[in-house]
């Protein structure tokens, strides 16, 4: 049975997220607050939910000095606000939900979070996803007194099957 929502999905906007679908791995560099940079492996799996309205991304890492981190993000497009949204859950944050919103700027999808309590206190993030021929680049910036500063960065490539 179809509802009004499933009949009227913003298909063209949601298709712009297809570059995230698949299984990927990356070596990340993180610049933790008050500590030296660390490198770690990150693995991502992303797929469409059955209704095609959401794209679900799951990420797993073992971050030196922080420990095992897993996160889940649900991406969608908000037609009323005319922007992309993501709802993120992470073991690295005290609050169970971070909400992101934003859109495409050139060839980059840029999503900025609402403030939430995380491992370094009260935090706000900006995530930039840039499609590449093989996968995508990811940049996470953290807000501090001087504005957004680089916090974590990596290039995701498809996992061999």
OpenMM code with the backbone's topology and positions (N, CA, C; nanometers):
from openmm import Vec3, app, unit

residues = "UNK UNK UNK UNK UNK UNK UNK UNK UNK UNK UNK UNK UNK UNK UNK UNK UNK UNK UNK UNK UNK UNK UNK UNK UNK UNK UNK UNK UNK UNK UNK UNK UNK UNK UNK UNK UNK UNK UNK UNK UNK UNK UNK UNK UNK UNK UNK UNK UNK UNK UNK UNK UNK UNK UNK UNK UNK UNK UNK UNK UNK UNK UNK UNK UNK UNK UNK UNK UNK UNK UNK UNK UNK UNK UNK UNK UNK UNK UNK UNK UNK UNK UNK UNK UNK UNK UNK UNK UNK UNK UNK UNK UNK UNK UNK UNK UNK UNK UNK UNK UNK UNK UNK UNK UNK UNK UNK UNK UNK UNK UNK UNK UNK UNK UNK UNK UNK UNK UNK UNK UNK UNK UNK UNK UNK UNK UNK UNK UNK UNK UNK UNK UNK UNK UNK UNK UNK UNK UNK UNK UNK UNK UNK UNK UNK UNK UNK UNK UNK UNK UNK UNK UNK UNK UNK UNK UNK UNK UNK UNK UNK".split()
positions = [
    Vec3(0.0836, -0.1181, 0.0000),
    Vec3(0.0000, 0.0000, 0.0000),
    Vec3(0.0880, 0.1243, 0.0000),
    Vec3(0.0604, 0.2124, -0.0924),
    Vec3(0.1387, 0.3354, -0.1003),
    Vec3(0.0677, 0.4478, -0.0272),
    Vec3(0.1470, 0.5299, 0.0394),
    Vec3(0.0931, 0.6481, 0.1055),
    Vec3(0.1269, 0.7699, 0.0200),
    Vec3(0.0753, 0.8846, 0.0606),
    Vec3(0.1061, 1.0075, -0.0125),
    Vec3(0.2569, 1.0307, -0.0153),
    Vec3(0.3238, 1.0032, 0.0964),
    Vec3(0.4685, 1.0265, 0.1047),
    Vec3(0.5433, 0.9371, 0.0062),
    Vec3(0.5102, 0.8072, 0.0024),
    Vec3(0.5833, 0.7174, -0.0880),
    Vec3(0.5541, 0.7480, -0.2336),
    Vec3(0.4368, 0.8018, -0.2636),
    Vec3(0.4038, 0.8395, -0.4018),
    Vec3(0.4720, 0.9692, -0.4429),
    Vec3(0.5086, 1.0515, -0.3454),
    Vec3(0.5610, 1.1853, -0.3737),
    Vec3(0.7010, 1.2082, -0.3179),
    Vec3(0.7820, 1.1033, -0.3178),
    Vec3(0.9195, 1.1174, -0.2699),
    Vec3(0.9977, 1.2139, -0.3583),
    Vec3(1.0882, 1.2909, -0.2984),
    Vec3(1.1750, 1.3789, -0.3787),
    Vec3(1.2865, 1.2954, -0.4436),
    Vec3(1.2489, 1.2123, -0.5404),
    Vec3(1.3378, 1.1127, -0.6006),
    Vec3(1.4661, 1.1748, -0.6551),
    Vec3(1.4558, 1.2831, -0.7285),
    Vec3(1.5761, 1.3434, -0.7885),
    Vec3(1.6755, 1.3877, -0.6825),
    Vec3(1.6269, 1.4476, -0.5752),
    Vec3(1.7166, 1.4906, -0.4688),
    Vec3(1.7782, 1.3695, -0.3981),
    Vec3(1.6971, 1.2675, -0.3695),
    Vec3(1.7469, 1.1493, -0.2996),
    Vec3(1.8491, 1.0725, -0.3832),
    Vec3(1.8363, 1.0745, -0.5154),
    Vec3(1.9328, 1.0068, -0.6023),
    Vec3(2.0711, 1.0709, -0.5933),
    Vec3(2.0766, 1.1961, -0.5548),
    Vec3(2.2067, 1.2635, -0.5419),
    Vec3(2.2901, 1.2043, -0.4289),
    Vec3(2.2290, 1.1219, -0.3433),
    Vec3(2.3007, 1.0555, -0.2346),
    Vec3(2.3551, 0.9190, -0.2746),
    Vec3(2.3302, 0.8754, -0.3987),
    Vec3(2.3696, 0.7407, -0.4423),
    Vec3(2.5198, 0.7148, -0.4299),
    Vec3(2.6027, 0.8175, -0.4369),
    Vec3(2.7480, 0.7979, -0.4265),
    Vec3(2.7890, 0.7413, -0.2902),
    Vec3(2.7007, 0.7523, -0.1898),
    Vec3(2.7294, 0.7011, -0.0561),
    Vec3(2.6944, 0.5537, -0.0402),
    Vec3(2.6166, 0.4985, -0.1323),
    Vec3(2.5682, 0.3607, -0.1188),
    Vec3(2.6807, 0.2618, -0.1473),
    Vec3(2.6975, 0.1653, -0.0569),
    Vec3(2.7982, 0.0613, -0.0748),
    Vec3(2.8732, 0.0351, 0.0539),
    Vec3(2.9829, -0.0422, 0.0408),
    Vec3(3.0708, -0.0710, 0.1534),
    Vec3(3.2072, -0.0122, 0.1230),
    Vec3(3.2582, 0.0679, 0.2163),
    Vec3(3.3809, 0.1438, 0.1960),
    Vec3(3.4712, 0.1330, 0.3181),
    Vec3(3.6011, 0.1549, 0.2966),
    Vec3(3.6936, 0.1669, 0.4092),
    Vec3(3.7876, 0.2837, 0.3819),
    Vec3(3.8461, 0.3339, 0.4896),
    Vec3(3.9316, 0.4519, 0.4799),
    Vec3(4.0309, 0.4525, 0.5945),
    Vec3(4.1484, 0.5106, 0.5695),
    Vec3(4.2382, 0.5484, 0.6780),
    Vec3(4.2052, 0.6929, 0.7086),
    Vec3(4.1686, 0.7193, 0.8322),
    Vec3(4.1321, 0.8536, 0.8759),
    Vec3(4.2437, 0.9134, 0.9597),
    Vec3(4.2519, 1.0439, 0.9565),
    Vec3(4.3327, 1.1183, 1.0526),
    Vec3(4.2363, 1.2009, 1.1355),
    Vec3(4.2548, 1.1966, 1.2671),
    Vec3(4.1726, 1.2763, 1.3580),
    Vec3(4.2647, 1.3670, 1.4377),
    Vec3(4.2194, 1.4889, 1.4565),
    Vec3(4.2896, 1.5863, 1.5378),
    Vec3(4.2068, 1.6083, 1.6638),
    Vec3(4.2207, 1.5189, 1.7653),
    Vec3(4.1396, 1.5310, 1.8874),
    Vec3(4.1736, 1.6586, 1.9640),
    Vec3(4.0755, 1.7090, 2.0345),
    Vec3(4.0938, 1.8299, 2.1141),
    Vec3(4.2009, 1.8055, 2.2197),
    Vec3(4.3046, 1.8894, 2.2207),
    Vec3(4.4078, 1.8849, 2.3231),
    Vec3(4.5033, 1.7675, 2.3151),
    Vec3(4.5025, 1.6922, 2.2024),
    Vec3(4.5914, 1.5766, 2.1882),
    Vec3(4.6561, 1.5764, 2.0508),
    Vec3(4.7560, 1.4908, 2.0366),
    Vec3(4.8233, 1.4757, 1.9073),
    Vec3(4.7311, 1.4047, 1.8084),
    Vec3(4.7521, 1.4282, 1.6771),
    Vec3(4.6709, 1.3597, 1.5756),
    Vec3(4.6873, 1.2083, 1.5850),
    Vec3(4.5816, 1.1363, 1.5492),
    Vec3(4.5834, 0.9904, 1.5466),
    Vec3(4.5298, 0.9419, 1.4128),
    Vec3(4.5759, 0.8240, 1.3718),
    Vec3(4.5246, 0.7621, 1.2490),
    Vec3(4.4567, 0.6312, 1.2849),
    Vec3(4.3526, 0.5993, 1.2111),
    Vec3(4.2764, 0.4779, 1.2362),
    Vec3(4.1993, 0.4392, 1.1115),
    Vec3(4.1574, 0.3155, 1.1090),
    Vec3(4.0788, 0.2627, 0.9984),
    Vec3(3.9310, 0.2824, 1.0288),
    Vec3(3.8571, 0.3248, 0.9278),
    Vec3(3.7130, 0.3432, 0.9392),
    Vec3(3.6460, 0.2611, 0.8302),
    Vec3(3.5371, 0.1941, 0.8653),
    Vec3(3.4608, 0.1142, 0.7701),
    Vec3(3.3179, 0.1665, 0.7689),
    Vec3(3.2627, 0.1819, 0.6482),
    Vec3(3.1274, 0.2351, 0.6316),
    Vec3(3.0464, 0.1408, 0.5440),
    Vec3(2.9221, 0.1238, 0.5824),
    Vec3(2.8263, 0.0512, 0.4992),
    Vec3(2.7024, 0.1385, 0.4878),
    Vec3(2.6587, 0.1657, 0.3652),
    Vec3(2.5405, 0.2500, 0.3447),
    Vec3(2.4465, 0.1836, 0.2444),
    Vec3(2.3182, 0.1913, 0.2750),
    Vec3(2.2167, 0.1339, 0.1867),
    Vec3(2.0864, 0.2118, 0.2012),
    Vec3(2.0015, 0.1956, 0.1034),
    Vec3(1.8694, 0.2580, 0.1075),
    Vec3(1.7776, 0.1747, 0.1958),
    Vec3(1.6967, 0.2421, 0.2721),
    Vec3(1.5920, 0.1733, 0.3470),
    Vec3(1.4856, 0.1280, 0.2470),
    Vec3(1.4021, 0.0345, 0.2846),
    Vec3(1.3032, -0.0236, 0.1949),
    Vec3(1.2127, 0.0765, 0.1266),
    Vec3(1.1853, 0.1876, 0.1921),
    Vec3(1.0936, 0.2863, 0.1346),
    Vec3(1.1649, 0.3850, 0.0424),
    Vec3(1.2970, 0.3784, 0.0320),
    Vec3(1.3785, 0.4695, -0.0492),
    Vec3(1.3798, 0.6133, 0.0013),
    Vec3(1.3073, 0.6434, 0.1070),
    Vec3(1.3054, 0.7799, 0.1589),
    Vec3(1.4313, 0.8118, 0.2374),
    Vec3(1.4944, 0.7081, 0.2954),
    Vec3(1.6123, 0.7281, 0.3775),
    Vec3(1.7297, 0.6485, 0.3243),
    Vec3(1.8490, 0.7035, 0.3443),
    Vec3(1.9720, 0.6298, 0.3202),
    Vec3(2.0343, 0.6098, 0.4580),
    Vec3(2.0665, 0.4858, 0.4894),
    Vec3(2.1215, 0.4535, 0.6209),
    Vec3(2.2703, 0.4247, 0.6072),
    Vec3(2.3524, 0.4954, 0.6866),
    Vec3(2.4974, 0.4756, 0.6848),
    Vec3(2.5422, 0.4330, 0.8242),
    Vec3(2.6178, 0.3234, 0.8298),
    Vec3(2.6745, 0.2750, 0.9550),
    Vec3(2.8259, 0.2815, 0.9446),
    Vec3(2.8918, 0.3323, 1.0487),
    Vec3(3.0357, 0.3516, 1.0486),
    Vec3(3.0937, 0.2875, 1.1737),
    Vec3(3.2101, 0.2200, 1.1573),
    Vec3(3.2769, 0.1535, 1.2685),
    Vec3(3.4254, 0.1868, 1.2657),
    Vec3(3.4840, 0.2152, 1.3832),
    Vec3(3.6270, 0.2454, 1.3949),
    Vec3(3.6754, 0.2098, 1.5346),
    Vec3(3.8074, 0.1966, 1.5449),
    Vec3(3.8742, 0.1842, 1.6745),
    Vec3(3.9719, 0.3011, 1.6802),
    Vec3(3.9336, 0.4072, 1.7499),
    Vec3(4.0085, 0.5321, 1.7507),
    Vec3(4.1038, 0.5345, 1.8702),
    Vec3(4.2357, 0.5442, 1.8450),
    Vec3(4.3318, 0.5500, 1.9552),
    Vec3(4.2987, 0.6641, 2.0528),
    Vec3(4.2961, 0.6329, 2.1802),
    Vec3(4.2677, 0.7330, 2.2828),
    Vec3(4.1203, 0.7528, 2.3105),
    Vec3(4.0342, 0.7026, 2.2227),
    Vec3(3.8891, 0.7153, 2.2421),
    Vec3(3.8264, 0.5775, 2.2564),
    Vec3(3.8685, 0.4826, 2.1720),
    Vec3(3.8162, 0.3464, 2.1780),
    Vec3(3.7292, 0.3135, 2.0591),
    Vec3(3.6501, 0.2077, 2.0763),
    Vec3(3.5603, 0.1647, 1.9690),
    Vec3(3.4501, 0.2673, 1.9513),
    Vec3(3.4294, 0.3073, 1.8268),
    Vec3(3.3264, 0.4056, 1.7953),
    Vec3(3.2398, 0.3497, 1.6837),
    Vec3(3.1107, 0.3563, 1.7033),
    Vec3(3.0178, 0.3222, 1.5966),
    Vec3(2.9174, 0.4351, 1.5853),
    Vec3(2.8722, 0.4582, 1.4646),
    Vec3(2.7717, 0.5616, 1.4438),
    Vec3(2.6777, 0.5188, 1.3329),
    Vec3(2.5589, 0.5711, 1.3385),
    Vec3(2.4582, 0.5478, 1.2356),
    Vec3(2.3997, 0.6826, 1.1982),
    Vec3(2.3888, 0.7066, 1.0677),
    Vec3(2.3249, 0.8286, 1.0191),
    Vec3(2.2154, 0.7905, 0.9225),
    Vec3(2.1041, 0.8609, 0.9315),
    Vec3(1.9943, 0.8459, 0.8375),
    Vec3(1.9854, 0.9759, 0.7584),
    Vec3(2.0052, 0.9654, 0.6268),
    Vec3(2.0004, 1.0819, 0.5378),
    Vec3(1.8655, 1.0863, 0.4679),
    Vec3(1.8147, 1.2065, 0.4457),
    Vec3(1.6926, 1.2244, 0.3679),
    Vec3(1.6901, 1.3663, 0.3122),
    Vec3(1.5846, 1.3975, 0.2380),
    Vec3(1.5668, 1.5320, 0.1847),
    Vec3(1.4366, 1.5865, 0.2400),
    Vec3(1.4412, 1.7074, 0.2943),
    Vec3(1.3243, 1.7744, 0.3491),
    Vec3(1.2721, 1.8710, 0.2434),
    Vec3(1.1628, 1.8340, 0.1805),
    Vec3(1.1075, 1.9164, 0.0718),
    Vec3(1.0606, 2.0525, 0.1224),
    Vec3(0.9988, 2.0560, 0.2409),
    Vec3(0.9479, 2.1820, 0.2952),
    Vec3(1.0611, 2.2819, 0.3197),
    Vec3(1.1741, 2.2322, 0.3757),
    Vec3(1.2893, 2.3184, 0.4032),
    Vec3(1.3817, 2.3303, 0.2819),
    Vec3(1.3615, 2.2438, 0.1837),
    Vec3(1.4433, 2.2384, 0.0624),
    Vec3(1.5917, 2.2189, 0.0959),
    Vec3(1.6171, 2.1205, 0.1861),
    Vec3(1.7556, 2.0876, 0.2182),
    Vec3(1.7668, 1.9403, 0.2570),
    Vec3(1.8901, 1.8939, 0.2592),
    Vec3(1.9175, 1.7575, 0.3034),
    Vec3(1.9282, 1.7581, 0.4550),
    Vec3(1.8889, 1.6461, 0.5144),
    Vec3(1.8988, 1.6314, 0.6587),
    Vec3(1.9627, 1.4962, 0.6882),
    Vec3(2.0318, 1.4902, 0.7998),
    Vec3(2.0856, 1.3637, 0.8491),
    Vec3(2.0654, 1.3615, 0.9995),
    Vec3(2.0279, 1.2453, 1.0484),
    Vec3(2.0088, 1.2254, 1.1907),
    Vec3(2.1124, 1.1240, 1.2336),
    Vec3(2.2064, 1.1650, 1.3199),
    Vec3(2.3196, 1.0811, 1.3550),
    Vec3(2.3173, 1.0358, 1.4993),
    Vec3(2.3580, 0.9107, 1.5201),
    Vec3(2.3700, 0.8504, 1.6517),
    Vec3(2.5126, 0.7983, 1.6623),
    Vec3(2.5846, 0.8304, 1.7707),
    Vec3(2.7236, 0.7885, 1.7829),
    Vec3(2.7566, 0.7506, 1.9265),
    Vec3(2.8401, 0.6494, 1.9414),
    Vec3(2.8860, 0.6112, 2.0744),
    Vec3(2.9835, 0.7145, 2.1302),
    Vec3(3.0317, 0.8081, 2.0488),
    Vec3(3.1265, 0.9102, 2.0936),
    Vec3(3.0571, 1.0336, 2.1508),
    Vec3(2.9246, 1.0344, 2.1520),
    Vec3(2.8511, 1.1508, 2.2006),
    Vec3(2.7575, 1.1121, 2.3137),
    Vec3(2.7495, 1.1995, 2.4123),
    Vec3(2.6599, 1.1752, 2.5254),
    Vec3(2.5145, 1.1803, 2.4819),
    Vec3(2.4805, 1.2783, 2.4004),
    Vec3(2.3433, 1.2895, 2.3533),
    Vec3(2.3228, 1.1874, 2.2422),
    Vec3(2.2080, 1.1244, 2.2422),
    Vec3(2.1856, 1.0136, 2.1499),
    Vec3(2.1640, 1.0579, 2.0059),
    Vec3(2.1343, 1.1835, 1.9832),
    Vec3(2.1004, 1.2270, 1.8473),
    Vec3(2.1685, 1.3586, 1.8128),
    Vec3(2.2282, 1.3624, 1.6942),
    Vec3(2.2748, 1.4883, 1.6368),
    Vec3(2.1981, 1.5072, 1.5070),
    Vec3(2.1471, 1.6252, 1.4841),
    Vec3(2.0736, 1.6548, 1.3613),
    Vec3(2.1601, 1.7457, 1.2746),
    Vec3(2.1730, 1.7076, 1.1475),
    Vec3(2.2491, 1.7844, 1.0498),
    Vec3(2.1541, 1.8353, 0.9424),
    Vec3(2.1878, 1.9472, 0.8819),
    Vec3(2.1104, 1.9977, 0.7680),
    Vec3(2.2052, 2.0720, 0.6751),
    Vec3(2.1687, 2.0795, 0.5480),
    Vec3(2.2510, 2.1517, 0.4513),
    Vec3(2.2170, 2.1119, 0.3102),
    Vec3(2.3150, 2.1254, 0.2222),
    Vec3(2.2895, 2.0965, 0.0817),
    Vec3(2.4177, 2.0923, 0.0015),
    Vec3(2.3986, 2.0896, -0.1284),
    Vec3(2.5114, 2.0826, -0.2208),
    Vec3(2.5675, 2.2223, -0.2451),
    Vec3(2.6993, 2.2319, -0.2353),
    Vec3(2.7724, 2.3529, -0.2744),
    Vec3(2.8725, 2.3066, -0.3780),
    Vec3(2.8419, 2.3303, -0.5049),
    Vec3(2.9242, 2.2774, -0.6128),
    Vec3(2.9151, 2.1264, -0.6119),
    Vec3(3.0306, 2.0592, -0.6023),
    Vec3(3.0315, 1.9124, -0.6046),
    Vec3(3.0415, 1.8522, -0.4643),
    Vec3(3.0140, 1.9301, -0.3612),
    Vec3(3.0275, 1.8830, -0.2227),
    Vec3(2.8938, 1.8926, -0.1496),
    Vec3(2.8590, 1.7866, -0.0768),
    Vec3(2.7422, 1.7886, 0.0109),
    Vec3(2.7913, 1.8322, 0.1485),
    Vec3(2.7401, 1.9437, 0.1984),
    Vec3(2.7848, 2.0002, 0.3255),
    Vec3(2.6670, 2.0041, 0.4223),
    Vec3(2.6842, 1.9358, 0.5352),
    Vec3(2.5805, 1.9272, 0.6376),
    Vec3(2.6371, 1.9761, 0.7708),
    Vec3(2.5638, 2.0649, 0.8373),
    Vec3(2.6084, 2.1228, 0.9641),
    Vec3(2.5144, 2.0766, 1.0751),
    Vec3(2.5730, 2.0400, 1.1891),
    Vec3(2.4920, 1.9866, 1.3000),
    Vec3(2.4392, 2.0979, 1.3893),
    Vec3(2.3353, 2.0622, 1.4611),
    Vec3(2.2934, 2.1441, 1.5737),
    Vec3(2.3887, 2.1091, 1.6886),
    Vec3(2.4077, 2.1959, 1.7860),
    Vec3(2.4997, 2.1655, 1.8959),
    Vec3(2.4544, 2.0435, 1.9770),
    Vec3(2.5529, 1.9644, 2.0247),
    Vec3(2.5250, 1.8467, 2.1072),
    Vec3(2.6438, 1.8215, 2.1996),
    Vec3(2.6216, 1.7484, 2.3069),
    Vec3(2.7281, 1.7175, 2.4016),
    Vec3(2.8033, 1.5942, 2.3529),
    Vec3(2.9380, 1.6063, 2.3379),
    Vec3(3.0214, 1.4978, 2.2887),
    Vec3(3.1416, 1.4731, 2.3776),
    Vec3(3.2400, 1.4005, 2.3248),
    Vec3(3.3571, 1.3626, 2.4066),
    Vec3(3.4397, 1.4831, 2.4491),
    Vec3(3.4311, 1.5951, 2.3767),
    Vec3(3.5092, 1.7145, 2.4115),
    Vec3(3.4208, 1.8242, 2.4705),
    Vec3(3.3026, 1.7877, 2.5186),
    Vec3(3.2113, 1.8873, 2.5734),
    Vec3(3.1015, 1.9212, 2.4741),
    Vec3(3.0558, 2.0458, 2.4771),
    Vec3(2.9500, 2.0911, 2.3876),
    Vec3(3.0094, 2.1089, 2.2486),
    Vec3(2.9554, 2.0403, 2.1477),
    Vec3(3.0163, 2.0389, 2.0146),
    Vec3(2.9153, 2.0676, 1.9043),
    Vec3(2.9690, 2.1198, 1.7949),
    Vec3(2.8927, 2.1394, 1.6711),
    Vec3(2.9859, 2.1002, 1.5580),
    Vec3(2.9329, 2.0275, 1.4588),
    Vec3(3.0158, 1.9752, 1.3511),
    Vec3(2.9636, 2.0155, 1.2136),
    Vec3(3.0550, 2.0158, 1.1193),
    Vec3(3.0201, 2.0311, 0.9782),
    Vec3(3.0810, 1.9128, 0.9049),
    Vec3(2.9987, 1.8372, 0.8316),
    Vec3(3.0435, 1.7228, 0.7529),
    Vec3(3.0386, 1.7584, 0.6054),
    Vec3(3.1491, 1.7317, 0.5367),
    Vec3(3.1566, 1.7544, 0.3923),
    Vec3(3.1843, 1.6214, 0.3244),
    Vec3(3.0963, 1.5839, 0.2322),
    Vec3(3.1090, 1.4617, 0.1531),
    Vec3(3.1339, 1.5038, 0.0090),
    Vec3(3.2447, 1.4567, -0.0493),
    Vec3(3.2785, 1.4906, -0.1875),
    Vec3(3.2897, 1.3618, -0.2683),
    Vec3(3.1984, 1.3402, -0.3652),
    Vec3(3.2082, 1.2192, -0.4475),
    Vec3(3.3393, 1.2168, -0.5255),
    Vec3(3.3988, 1.0978, -0.5377),
    Vec3(3.5172, 1.0777, -0.6209),
    Vec3(3.4840, 0.9677, -0.7210),
    Vec3(3.5751, 0.9396, -0.8132),
    Vec3(3.5485, 0.8341, -0.9114),
    Vec3(3.5255, 0.6996, -0.8453),
    Vec3(3.5993, 0.6709, -0.7371),
    Vec3(3.5914, 0.5392, -0.6747),
    Vec3(3.5027, 0.5363, -0.5502),
    Vec3(3.4857, 0.6452, -0.4803),
    Vec3(3.4127, 0.6471, -0.3541),
    Vec3(3.3769, 0.7891, -0.3152),
    Vec3(3.4269, 0.8326, -0.1979),
    Vec3(3.4019, 0.9702, -0.1566),
    Vec3(3.5034, 1.0126, -0.0510),
    Vec3(3.5298, 1.1423, -0.0472),
    Vec3(3.6136, 1.2019, 0.0559),
    Vec3(3.5224, 1.2540, 0.1668),
    Vec3(3.5721, 1.2460, 0.2887),
    Vec3(3.4950, 1.2916, 0.4041),
    Vec3(3.5808, 1.3865, 0.4872),
    Vec3(3.5227, 1.4980, 0.5246),
    Vec3(3.5877, 1.5951, 0.6125),
    Vec3(3.4895, 1.6301, 0.7237),
    Vec3(3.5358, 1.6157, 0.8482),
    Vec3(3.4560, 1.6590, 0.9630),
    Vec3(3.5283, 1.7757, 1.0267),
    Vec3(3.4562, 1.8849, 1.0426),
    Vec3(3.5110, 2.0025, 1.1090),
    Vec3(3.4326, 2.0246, 1.2380),
    Vec3(3.5043, 2.0668, 1.3416),
    Vec3(3.4457, 2.0929, 1.4725),
    Vec3(3.4467, 2.2432, 1.4980),
    Vec3(3.3399, 2.2941, 1.5539),
    Vec3(3.3307, 2.4360, 1.5842),
    Vec3(3.4115, 2.4675, 1.7091),
    Vec3(3.4937, 2.5707, 1.7014),
    Vec3(3.5566, 2.6242, 1.8224),
    Vec3(3.5496, 2.7756, 1.8160),
    Vec3(3.6118, 2.8418, 1.9074),
    Vec3(3.6000, 2.9876, 1.9181),
    Vec3(3.6413, 3.0617, 1.7907),
    Vec3(3.7288, 2.9985, 1.7104),
    Vec3(3.7770, 3.0609, 1.5867),
    Vec3(3.6944, 3.0207, 1.4647),
    Vec3(3.5890, 2.9450, 1.4839),
    Vec3(3.5079, 2.8960, 1.3722),
    Vec3(3.5289, 2.7460, 1.3561),
    Vec3(3.4982, 2.6941, 1.2380),
    Vec3(3.5157, 2.5509, 1.2142),
    Vec3(3.6621, 2.5186, 1.1892),
    Vec3(3.7118, 2.4134, 1.2556),
    Vec3(3.8495, 2.3673, 1.2383),
    Vec3(3.8472, 2.2182, 1.2035),
    Vec3(3.9442, 2.1755, 1.1271),
    Vec3(3.9529, 2.0354, 1.0853),
    Vec3(3.9593, 1.9447, 1.2074),
    Vec3(3.8776, 1.8403, 1.2059),
    Vec3(3.8721, 1.7467, 1.3177),
    Vec3(3.9026, 1.6034, 1.2746),
    Vec3(3.8513, 1.5656, 1.1560),
    Vec3(3.8725, 1.4291, 1.1069),
    Vec3(3.8593, 1.4305, 0.9552),
    Vec3(3.9444, 1.3473, 0.8890),
    Vec3(3.9450, 1.3497, 0.7437),
    Vec3(3.9879, 1.2137, 0.6905),
    Vec3(3.9260, 1.1715, 0.5803),
    Vec3(3.9631, 1.0455, 0.5162),
    Vec3(3.9006, 1.0332, 0.3779),
    Vec3(3.9517, 0.9392, 0.3007),
    Vec3(3.8993, 0.9100, 0.1676),
    Vec3(3.8492, 0.7660, 0.1666),
    Vec3(3.7216, 0.7495, 0.1441),
    Vec3(3.6612, 0.6162, 0.1439),
    Vec3(3.6695, 0.5538, 0.0048),
    Vec3(3.7181, 0.4298, 0.0018),
    Vec3(3.7259, 0.3515, -0.1216),
    Vec3(3.6434, 0.2255, -0.1017),
    Vec3(3.5872, 0.1711, -0.2113),
    Vec3(3.5056, 0.0493, -0.1985),
    Vec3(3.5854, -0.0658, -0.1385),
    Vec3(3.5190, -0.1434, -0.0532),
    Vec3(3.5800, -0.2644, 0.0025),
    Vec3(3.5776, -0.3726, -0.1047),
    Vec3(3.6870, -0.4503, -0.1176),
    Vec3(3.6837, -0.5601, -0.2146),
    Vec3(3.5839, -0.6663, -0.1695),
    Vec3(3.5169, -0.7230, -0.2658),
    Vec3(3.4144, -0.8250, -0.2345),
    Vec3(3.4788, -0.9612, -0.2285),
] * unit.nanometer
topology = app.Topology()
chain = topology.addChain("A")
for resn in residues:
    res = topology.addResidue(resn, chain)
    for name in ("N", "CA", "C"):
        topology.addAtom(name, app.Element.getBySymbol(name[0]), res)
